[in-house]
Amino acid sequence: KTSTSQRGVKSALKSNSKVLFRRSATMEICALIFTGAFTACGALILSPVLPFYLMQNGATALDFALVSATYSLCQMLSAPLLGTLSDKIGRRPVLIGGIFASTCLYFEMSRETSMMHLVAVRCILGFAGGTEPVEIAYLSDLTEKEDRPAWINLQMKNEKG
C-alpha cells in the first residue's frame, strides 16, 4: 500500500465530498494546513517576547503566569464549544471567525498597557484560538478514512512547531 505522501493530495480526498471539484478540496486542505501554521506562529512568536513586554509594563512573575494560564485555559474551554458550533453552522465560518478574531486581538494586545485589559484580551484570544478541533474535523471531512491519520499527523506537526 502506498503512503499519502506518495499518492498525493488528490488521491486522499473523499470521492463523495461535498466540495464540487476535487481541486477545491485540495485548496481547502492546503488552506487548513496554512491556517494551522498561522495560528501556531501567532502563539510561538509571542512566547519569548511576552515576559519582556510584561516586565516593561511593571508586571511580576505572577502576572506573567496569569496571562499565560488565562490563554491556555480559555483555549481548552473553547475547543469543545467551537467544535459543537462548527457542527451546527459549518467549519469554514468558525475557522474564518477564529482567524479574524485572533488577528484583531493580537493587534489589540500590542496596544494594551493595563494588566487587567491584557488578561481580558488574552482570555478572548484563547477562546478564539480554540479552533484546532474544528481544523481536525474539517480535515476528516475532506479525506478518506485510510489517509486521515497521515493528514492529521501533518496538521498536528504543523501546529506544534
Contacts in CASP RR format, 6 or more apart in sequence:
PFRMAT RR
TARGET T0000
AUTHOR 0000-0000-0000
METHOD contacts of the structure
MODEL  1
KTSTSQRGVKSALKSNSKVLFRRSATMEICALIFTGAFTACGALILSPVL
PFYLMQNGATALDFALVSATYSLCQMLSAPLLGTLSDKIGRRPVLIGGIF
ASTCLYFEMSRETSMMHLVAVRCILGFAGGTEPVEIAYLSDLTEKEDRPA
WINLQMKNEKG
3 150 0 8 1.000
4 12 0 8 1.000
4 147 0 8 1.000
4 150 0 8 1.000
4 151 0 8 1.000
5 150 0 8 1.000
7 147 0 8 1.000
9 26 0 8 1.000
9 29 0 8 1.000
9 30 0 8 1.000
10 22 0 8 1.000
10 26 0 8 1.000
11 147 0 8 1.000
12 143 0 8 1.000
12 144 0 8 1.000
12 147 0 8 1.000
12 150 0 8 1.000
12 151 0 8 1.000
13 19 0 8 1.000
13 22 0 8 1.000
13 25 0 8 1.000
13 26 0 8 1.000
13 29 0 8 1.000
13 142 0 8 1.000
13 143 0 8 1.000
13 144 0 8 1.000
14 25 0 8 1.000
14 141 0 8 1.000
14 142 0 8 1.000
14 143 0 8 1.000
14 144 0 8 1.000
15 144 0 8 1.000
17 25 0 8 1.000
17 141 0 8 1.000
17 142 0 8 1.000
18 141 0 8 1.000
19 25 0 8 1.000
19 28 0 8 1.000
19 142 0 8 1.000
25 142 0 8 1.000
28 138 0 8 1.000
28 142 0 8 1.000
29 139 0 8 1.000
29 142 0 8 1.000
29 143 0 8 1.000
29 151 0 8 1.000
32 95 0 8 1.000
32 135 0 8 1.000
32 138 0 8 1.000
32 139 0 8 1.000
32 142 0 8 1.000
32 155 0 8 1.000
33 154 0 8 1.000
33 155 0 8 1.000
33 158 0 8 1.000
35 95 0 8 1.000
35 99 0 8 1.000
35 131 0 8 1.000
35 135 0 8 1.000
36 132 0 8 1.000
36 135 0 8 1.000
36 155 0 8 1.000
36 158 0 8 1.000
36 159 0 8 1.000
37 158 0 8 1.000
37 159 0 8 1.000
38 99 0 8 1.000
39 99 0 8 1.000
39 102 0 8 1.000
39 129 0 8 1.000
39 131 0 8 1.000
39 132 0 8 1.000
39 159 0 8 1.000
40 158 0 8 1.000
40 159 0 8 1.000
40 160 0 8 1.000
40 161 0 8 1.000
42 102 0 8 1.000
42 106 0 8 1.000
43 71 0 8 1.000
44 161 0 8 1.000
46 106 0 8 1.000
50 64 0 8 1.000
50 67 0 8 1.000
50 68 0 8 1.000
51 64 0 8 1.000
54 63 0 8 1.000
54 64 0 8 1.000
54 67 0 8 1.000
54 118 0 8 1.000
57 113 0 8 1.000
57 115 0 8 1.000
57 118 0 8 1.000
59 67 0 8 1.000
59 115 0 8 1.000
63 115 0 8 1.000
66 119 0 8 1.000
67 118 0 8 1.000
67 119 0 8 1.000
67 122 0 8 1.000
70 119 0 8 1.000
70 122 0 8 1.000
70 123 0 8 1.000
70 126 0 8 1.000
71 122 0 8 1.000
71 123 0 8 1.000
71 125 0 8 1.000
71 126 0 8 1.000
72 126 0 8 1.000
74 122 0 8 1.000
74 123 0 8 1.000
74 124 0 8 1.000
74 125 0 8 1.000
74 126 0 8 1.000
74 127 0 8 1.000
75 126 0 8 1.000
75 127 0 8 1.000
75 129 0 8 1.000
75 130 0 8 1.000
77 127 0 8 1.000
78 126 0 8 1.000
78 127 0 8 1.000
78 128 0 8 1.000
78 129 0 8 1.000
78 130 0 8 1.000
79 130 0 8 1.000
79 131 0 8 1.000
79 132 0 8 1.000
79 133 0 8 1.000
80 133 0 8 1.000
82 94 0 8 1.000
82 130 0 8 1.000
82 131 0 8 1.000
82 133 0 8 1.000
82 134 0 8 1.000
83 94 0 8 1.000
83 133 0 8 1.000
83 134 0 8 1.000
83 137 0 8 1.000
85 94 0 8 1.000
86 93 0 8 1.000
86 94 0 8 1.000
86 95 0 8 1.000
86 134 0 8 1.000
86 137 0 8 1.000
86 138 0 8 1.000
87 137 0 8 1.000
91 134 0 8 1.000
91 137 0 8 1.000
91 138 0 8 1.000
91 141 0 8 1.000
92 138 0 8 1.000
94 131 0 8 1.000
94 134 0 8 1.000
95 131 0 8 1.000
95 134 0 8 1.000
95 135 0 8 1.000
95 138 0 8 1.000
97 128 0 8 1.000
98 128 0 8 1.000
98 129 0 8 1.000
98 130 0 8 1.000
98 131 0 8 1.000
99 131 0 8 1.000
101 124 0 8 1.000
101 125 0 8 1.000
101 128 0 8 1.000
101 129 0 8 1.000
102 125 0 8 1.000
102 128 0 8 1.000
102 129 0 8 1.000
105 121 0 8 1.000
105 124 0 8 1.000
105 125 0 8 1.000
105 128 0 8 1.000
106 125 0 8 1.000
108 121 0 8 1.000
109 118 0 8 1.000
109 121 0 8 1.000
109 122 0 8 1.000
109 125 0 8 1.000
112 118 0 8 1.000
112 121 0 8 1.000
132 159 0 8 1.000
135 155 0 8 1.000
135 159 0 8 1.000
136 152 0 8 1.000
136 155 0 8 1.000
139 148 0 8 1.000
139 151 0 8 1.000
139 152 0 8 1.000
139 155 0 8 1.000
140 148 0 8 1.000
140 152 0 8 1.000
143 151 0 8 1.000
END
